[in-house]
Amino acid sequence: MNKKTLFTLFFVAVAVFFLCYDFPKDKEYLHRDGFIFGTVYSVTYSNPENKDLSLQINSALEAVNASLSMFNQESTISKVNNNQPVELDLLFLTVWKTGQYVSDCTHGAFDMTVAPLVDLWGFGLKNRDVVTDAEVDSVREYVGYELVVLEDGVIHKAYPEMRIDAGAIAKGYACDVVSDTLEAYGCTDFCIEIGGELVVKGLNSKGVNWHIAINKPVEDSLCVNREIQEVVKLTDCGMATSGNYRNFYEIDGKKYSHTIDPRTGYPVSHNLLSATIVAPDCMTADAWATACMVAGFEKAQTWIKNRRDIKGYLIYEENGELKTWKSDDF
């Protein structure tokens, strides 16, 4: 067989390959954003049919809002807090069980019964005012994750005054719920972000892992300063960041952070400025990020080192300098 014949056969084979092989079509990435839980959300995703899933995304978010929003008087959590009869939905039960697990692991650094203290210090449903030690002592009586139990689908509280706050875990869980929704419609590549908590799956529109920025902890209660501390490349996980540099207020020159230590009843005051946690799901990352901010740098570092289910990136202050620490597998 001569060279010309070989070349012809090769050309035909290549032509047949390109005609018959079903190459994947270019993916179209859709973007949707909006407002939920008192914050903004952003969803970027692709799916095999390039279908607009706005209604499905909104439905998932509204379901979480109907279950876990303290600002919705008809929500499941509001009825629990108001001691009204209510059938606990799966969303509430999932968050409650995860929250109680993290509470056990952190000896109460994470505690969903912190709501009365959050209100007392002006970060919840009530306006802030001068807080006395006597008020803290009187409210702390109604705070303690071990004082609330779930039996036969019913929440039993040691005191009717006790109230549950899912604010430190609900946004993360909402990301997970939207993630499940997108996957149910065939999406394999997406990034979901709600108020700084996020879930990423697959690859971005450039075909690489999602690039996620960790903000520098610059005091900025108006959220206009968005300096980047570091960019991480992630896929198939959840990430949450907790910090005291945005949500705070000052009275007579003293700063009060929104992170309340349920064990003491007072806003935290230590050198840990920001805790970013990566976990298999965002609900877990959200809860652990809060626990780390409550406990401080040394304890947070120990937790992250000793656990396989979380990875961490901590920003802290030492001798007036901004420093960072991250786990080996971050």
BELGIUR-V41838 format. One record per residue. N is the residue number from 1. OMEGA is omega in whole degrees, 0 to 359 (NA if undefined). NEAR is the number of other C-alpha atoms within 10 Angstrom. Layout:
# BELGIUR-V41838
n=[N & N]
omega=[OMEGA & OMEGA]
near=[NEAR & NEAR]
This chain:
# BELGIUR-V41838
n=[1 & 2 & 3 & 4 & 5 & 6 & 7 & 8 & 9 & 10 & 11 & 12 & 13 & 14 & 15 & 16 & 17 & 18 & 19 & 20 & 21 & 22 & 23 & 24 & 25 & 26 & 27 & 28 & 29 & 30 & 31 & 32 & 33 & 34 & 35 & 36 & 37 & 38 & 39 & 40 & 41 & 42 & 43 & 44 & 45 & 46 & 47 & 48 & 49 & 50 & 51 & 52 & 53 & 54 & 55 & 56 & 57 & 58 & 59 & 60 & 61 & 62 & 63 & 64 & 65 & 66 & 67 & 68 & 69 & 70 & 71 & 72 & 73 & 74 & 75 & 76 & 77 & 78 & 79 & 80 & 81 & 82 & 83 & 84 & 85 & 86 & 87 & 88 & 89 & 90 & 91 & 92 & 93 & 94 & 95 & 96 & 97 & 98 & 99 & 100 & 101 & 102 & 103 & 104 & 105 & 106 & 107 & 108 & 109 & 110 & 111 & 112 & 113 & 114 & 115 & 116 & 117 & 118 & 119 & 120 & 121 & 122 & 123 & 124 & 125 & 126 & 127 & 128 & 129 & 130 & 131 & 132 & 133 & 134 & 135 & 136 & 137 & 138 & 139 & 140 & 141 & 142 & 143 & 144 & 145 & 146 & 147 & 148 & 149 & 150 & 151 & 152 & 153 & 154 & 155 & 156 & 157 & 158 & 159 & 160 & 161 & 162 & 163 & 164 & 165 & 166 & 167 & 168 & 169 & 170 & 171 & 172 & 173 & 174 & 175 & 176 & 177 & 178 & 179 & 180 & 181 & 182 & 183 & 184 & 185 & 186 & 187 & 188 & 189 & 190 & 191 & 192 & 193 & 194 & 195 & 196 & 197 & 198 & 199 & 200 & 201 & 202 & 203 & 204 & 205 & 206 & 207 & 208 & 209 & 210 & 211 & 212 & 213 & 214 & 215 & 216 & 217 & 218 & 219 & 220 & 221 & 222 & 223 & 224 & 225 & 226 & 227 & 228 & 229 & 230 & 231 & 232 & 233 & 234 & 235 & 236 & 237 & 238 & 239 & 240 & 241 & 242 & 243 & 244 & 245 & 246 & 247 & 248 & 249 & 250 & 251 & 252 & 253 & 254 & 255 & 256 & 257 & 258 & 259 & 260 & 261 & 262 & 263 & 264 & 265 & 266 & 267 & 268 & 269 & 270 & 271 & 272 & 273 & 274 & 275 & 276 & 277 & 278 & 279 & 280 & 281 & 282 & 283 & 284 & 285 & 286 & 287 & 288 & 289 & 290 & 291 & 292 & 293 & 294 & 295 & 296 & 297 & 298 & 299 & 300 & 301 & 302 & 303 & 304 & 305 & 306 & 307 & 308 & 309 & 310 & 311 & 312 & 313 & 314 & 315 & 316 & 317 & 318 & 319 & 320 & 321 & 322 & 323 & 324 & 325 & 326 & 327 & 328 & 329 & 330]
omega=[183 & 184 & 181 & 179 & 177 & 180 & 180 & 180 & 179 & 181 & 179 & 180 & 179 & 180 & 179 & 180 & 183 & 179 & 187 & 184 & 182 & 180 & 178 & 178 & 178 & 181 & 174 & 180 & 179 & 180 & 177 & 176 & 182 & 186 & 180 & 177 & 180 & 180 & 181 & 174 & 180 & 181 & 174 & 187 & 171 & 176 & 188 & 184 & 183 & 184 & 176 & 182 & 182 & 182 & 180 & 178 & 180 & 179 & 179 & 181 & 180 & 177 & 177 & 179 & 181 & 181 & 196 & 181 & 176 & 182 & 176 & 185 & 179 & 181 & 179 & 184 & 178 & 179 & 174 & 181 & 180 & 177 & 177 & 176 & 181 & 174 & 184 & 180 & 184 & 180 & 179 & 183 & 180 & 180 & 181 & 183 & 177 & 179 & 179 & 178 & 179 & 175 & 177 & 182 & 185 & 180 & 173 & 175 & 169 & 184 & 182 & 177 & 185 & 187 & 180 & 178 & 178 & 177 & 182 & 182 & 172 & 180 & 182 & 184 & 183 & 177 & 182 & 178 & 175 & 184 & 180 & 177 & 180 & 178 & 178 & 180 & 182 & 181 & 182 & 178 & 184 & 179 & 179 & 185 & 181 & 180 & 179 & 181 & 177 & 180 & 178 & 177 & 181 & 175 & 177 & 182 & 178 & 178 & 179 & 180 & 181 & 179 & 184 & 179 & 180 & 185 & 183 & 182 & 188 & 180 & 177 & 180 & 178 & 176 & 179 & 181 & 177 & 177 & 178 & 180 & 180 & 179 & 179 & 179 & 172 & 180 & 178 & 181 & 179 & 175 & 181 & 180 & 178 & 177 & 178 & 176 & 186 & 172 & 176 & 177 & 175 & 186 & 178 & 186 & 178 & 178 & 178 & 178 & 181 & 178 & 185 & 181 & 170 & 184 & 173 & 183 & 179 & 181 & 187 & 184 & 180 & 177 & 178 & 180 & 184 & 178 & 182 & 176 & 182 & 176 & 179 & 181 & 189 & 169 & 174 & 180 & 172 & 178 & 179 & 178 & 176 & 180 & 182 & 188 & 178 & 185 & 180 & 172 & 181 & 174 & 181 & 175 & 180 & 182 & 177 & 182 & 181 & 178 & 181 & 176 & 182 & 184 & 179 & 182 & 185 & 173 & 183 & 177 & 179 & 188 & 177 & 185 & 184 & 177 & 177 & 182 & 173 & 182 & 179 & 177 & 186 & 177 & 179 & 180 & 181 & 181 & 181 & 177 & 178 & 180 & 179 & 179 & 177 & 189 & 182 & 190 & 187 & 180 & 179 & 179 & 179 & 179 & 184 & 180 & 188 & 182 & 178 & 187 & 179 & 172 & 187 & 176 & 185 & 174 & 184 & 181 & 178 & 181 & 177 & 180 & 177 & 181 & 180 & 173 & 176 & 180 & 184 & 184 & 181 & NA]
near=[5 & 6 & 8 & 9 & 10 & 11 & 11 & 11 & 12 & 12 & 12 & 12 & 12 & 11 & 11 & 11 & 11 & 11 & 10 & 8 & 8 & 8 & 8 & 7 & 7 & 8 & 16 & 14 & 15 & 17 & 16 & 15 & 16 & 11 & 13 & 16 & 20 & 9 & 11 & 13 & 21 & 16 & 23 & 17 & 28 & 25 & 20 & 14 & 11 & 13 & 13 & 14 & 18 & 14 & 9 & 14 & 18 & 16 & 14 & 20 & 21 & 16 & 16 & 23 & 22 & 20 & 22 & 28 & 22 & 24 & 15 & 14 & 13 & 13 & 20 & 25 & 27 & 22 & 19 & 21 & 21 & 14 & 16 & 11 & 11 & 15 & 13 & 16 & 15 & 10 & 19 & 19 & 16 & 12 & 21 & 18 & 12 & 15 & 24 & 19 & 16 & 18 & 21 & 15 & 14 & 19 & 14 & 23 & 25 & 32 & 30 & 25 & 25 & 26 & 25 & 24 & 26 & 23 & 15 & 22 & 23 & 18 & 19 & 18 & 13 & 12 & 10 & 14 & 10 & 9 & 12 & 9 & 10 & 9 & 13 & 17 & 12 & 11 & 19 & 20 & 14 & 21 & 26 & 19 & 23 & 15 & 14 & 19 & 15 & 12 & 8 & 6 & 12 & 14 & 18 & 14 & 20 & 13 & 12 & 12 & 14 & 24 & 24 & 21 & 21 & 22 & 17 & 21 & 27 & 26 & 29 & 29 & 29 & 28 & 30 & 24 & 21 & 22 & 26 & 13 & 17 & 22 & 15 & 10 & 14 & 12 & 20 & 18 & 24 & 26 & 25 & 26 & 23 & 24 & 18 & 20 & 26 & 31 & 31 & 30 & 21 & 19 & 20 & 20 & 17 & 7 & 10 & 12 & 18 & 22 & 15 & 16 & 15 & 20 & 18 & 17 & 22 & 16 & 14 & 14 & 13 & 8 & 11 & 8 & 14 & 13 & 12 & 13 & 13 & 11 & 12 & 11 & 10 & 20 & 18 & 18 & 17 & 29 & 29 & 31 & 25 & 26 & 22 & 23 & 17 & 18 & 16 & 17 & 15 & 9 & 9 & 5 & 7 & 8 & 12 & 19 & 20 & 21 & 23 & 25 & 23 & 25 & 16 & 13 & 23 & 21 & 20 & 20 & 18 & 13 & 17 & 26 & 24 & 27 & 32 & 25 & 29 & 25 & 21 & 16 & 23 & 29 & 29 & 26 & 30 & 31 & 31 & 34 & 28 & 26 & 28 & 29 & 30 & 28 & 20 & 21 & 21 & 11 & 15 & 22 & 19 & 11 & 18 & 20 & 16 & 10 & 9 & 10 & 12 & 23 & 22 & 27 & 22 & 25 & 22 & 19 & 15 & 11 & 7 & 8 & 7 & 14 & 13 & 15 & 13 & 17 & 14 & 10 & 9 & 12]
